[in-house]
Amino acid sequence: MVDPNQQSQADIDNELSTQIQYRLIEKLSESEKRYRTLIENLKEVVFECNASGEFTLLNRAWTVTLGYPIKSSLGKSPQEFLVPEDRTVWIQALEMPTDVQGLCSELRFLNQDGGVVWLELSLISKLNHGEKVFSGSLINITDRKQAALSLESINIALEGRVQERTQDLTQANEKLKKTLDELKETQTQLIQAEKMSSLGKLVGGLAHEINNPTHFIHGNMFHLE
């Protein structure tokens, strides 16, 4: 026959165990709720994918960033939202082993309107009940990319202007050198002309000095005869 005191103690232990389990479930539910609230309020896209690379979890930043509804996006692969040139990056990411630190890459997504949005992918893989799963985030870096492209365009334009200026300076130097050569040639000609003029004056002066006595002698030859 069972002792009533022992039965009562067993009931109390069972009740305590049940209450503890309920409390743990409540705590877990509260923690999960806070975790989901935190994820939902993040500006970055947070996602999880199964072994096939299909979305199993997305926060509302996905819709804010790209415009796609979460409900219709779950079960699809991120590859479907990437530009064709970047899809191989995601395919290679699915082959990432579970013991690596993680993958970080810049990808181009197409938003609901067909525009290109640059997102920085951070991805890790892990085992969940023996199955490989992926979790990661997507950060919008479109403004940074556009600024970098604008800066690159400005640099290209500046390099073009520098090349034009260099070419103009080269042409100006060539023209200046040609002008200096012409001036030197003209100076040489002027000096030569001046020399010839001085020589002419000298010769003319000598002829005059010689002609004067000659005329005097010639004029008095008659008287001498």
Number of C-alpha atoms within 10 A of each C-alpha: 3 6 7 9 9 10 11 11 11 12 12 12 12 12 12 12 12 12 12 12 12 12 12 12 12 12 12 12 12 12 12 12 12 12 11 12 12 11 18 17 12 12 16 20 24 20 21 20 23 19 15 13 21 20 20 17 16 21 21 19 21 21 16 13 18 20 14 16 14 16 9 8 19 17 16 15 17 17 17 13 19 21 15 12 9 15 17 11 14 17 13 9 18 19 10 16 13 14 10 10 10 14 13 15 13 17 21 20 22 17 17 14 9 11 11 16 20 21 21 18 17 16 20 21 25 17 12 10 7 7 9 17 21 24 18 17 17 23 17 19 16 15 11 11 15 12 12 12 12 12 12 12 12 12 12 12 12 12 12 12 12 12 12 12 12 12 12 12 12 12 12 12 12 12 12 12 12 12 12 12 12 12 12 12 12 12 12 12 12 12 12 12 12 12 12 12 12 12 12 12 12 12 12 12 12 11 11 12 11 11 12 10 11 11 10 10 12 9 11 10 9 8 6 7 5
